[in-house]
């Protein structure tokens, strides 16, 4: 598993992520939470002041990817993304919560829920991400999953033991 500070560093490598102001709020093997401050630049409908759906989709996508990275999965890129919009997002900060659904040898899956400050669900989604049989070490480098499992034995995390 990657710790919160290292995951934050990895997240801030991309200028778009820095512009969004994304911050890792919580990070554990149970999932992560990312916060995004409200910015007037994300409003696409000034009549109701709602955020652009592409911003919400980006938040779903990035949370899914970071959830897998936090769980030690060597996720590399999005293979598929499905987003459901439940209501207009009209205030912030927005908080996204991600959980691992499945870790596979080539594709891993995570799901995300995006909430407004009052806890109302504004969007949710599921992403499939290209992954490899390796996983991520504490420094963010790839390690060989089979070698790690052989070294650590059966006492590895539940997420790693579900490799398909």
N, C-alpha and C positions, 0 to 999 in steps of 0.2 A: 504494500500500500504506500502511496505517496502522501507525505504530510501536507497540511494546509498551505504552509509557506511556499513549498516547492511547487505545488499546483498553481498557486497565485502567480509565481514567477513565469511558469509555462503559459498561463492564460494571458499574461500581459506582453508576451512576445509580439502579438499581432496588434498593429495600430488600431484596427477596428474595435477590438476588444477593449483597448485602453480608452478609446473615444466613448464607448458605451458606458464606461465607468464600472465595469464588472468587478465584483469583489466576492471571494470565497467566504461565505458566512460560517458554514460548518462543513466538516469533511471527516467521514468515518467509513468503515467497511459496510455500514448500513445505507450509505448514500451521501449526497452532498446538497448544500443549499448555496445558491449564488444570488446576490442582490445586484440590482441595477437601478441607479437613481433615475428619477424622471427628468427628461430634457424636453424642452419645447420643440427641438429639432426632430423628435420622433413622431410628432403629431401629423397624421395624414388627413384627418377630418376636423378642420377647425370649428365646424358647427357644434360638435359634441366634445371636441378635444381628445379624440381617441388616438392611441398609438397605431402606427403602421403595422400591418400584419407581418411584413417581412422582418421587422425588428423582433416581434414575438417568436417567429419561426427561428430566427438566429439564436434567440435565447434558449429555445427548446433544443436546438441542435448542439450548441456549445455546452449546455448543461449535461446532455447525454454523453458527449465525448469526454468531458471532464469527470463525470461519474465513473466511467470505465477506467480512465487513467488513475483516478483515486483508488480504485479497486485493484490496481496492479495489472490491468490489461494493456497490452501493447496495441491500443487502438490508434489507427493512423488517419483515416478519412471517412467521411460519410458515404455509405453505399445506398441508403434509402432513408427518407424522412417523411413522416406523416404527422400533420398538425391539425388539431381541431380547435376552432375558435368558439368559445362559449359565450362571451359577452365582450363589449368594447373595454379595453384597458384605458381608463381615464385619469388615473392618478398613480403616484409612485411613492416610494420606491417599489419596484416589482421584485418578487422573490420567486426563484425557480427551485424546485426540489426534484432531484434525480435519484433514480434507483436502478440497479442492474437487474435486467430481466434474464439474460442468458449470456454466458461466456462460451464462445466457440473457437475452433481452431482458425477459421477464416473470417467469420462474421460474429460479432457480438452485439447485443441489443440492450438498450437502456430506455426507460420511460421518464418523462418529465411532466410536472404540473407547474404552471405559472400563476401566482396569486398576487392580488392587489394588497395594499396595507391592511384592509379590513378582512382579509382572508378569503375573499371571493375569487373563485376560479375563473380566470380569463382565457387561458389556453392550456392545452395538454397535447402531448405527442409522444411518439415512439420513433427512435432512430436505430438503424442498423449501421454498424461501423466495421470497416475492414480492419481485421486484427490478425495477429500472427500467433504462432504457438509460444512465442516468448511473452514475457510480461515486463512491467516497468519496475526498476529498482528504486530505492529511496532518492537517488540523484536524478531520476528521470531517464536513466539509460535502460536499454533492453537487456533482459536476462533470459536465458533459456528456461521455459517453464518445466520441461521434463527433467532437466538437471536440478532445478530448485525443488521439485517434488521428490526426487530421489534423495536429495540431501536432507530435506526437512521431514520426509516421511508423511504419514497420513494426517499429521497435526497442522495442515495448512488451512488457510481460510476457506470458508464454505464456497465462496465465489470461485476460487481457483480449483477446487475439487469438482466443480461441475463442468469442467472443460469437455467439450464434445468433439 
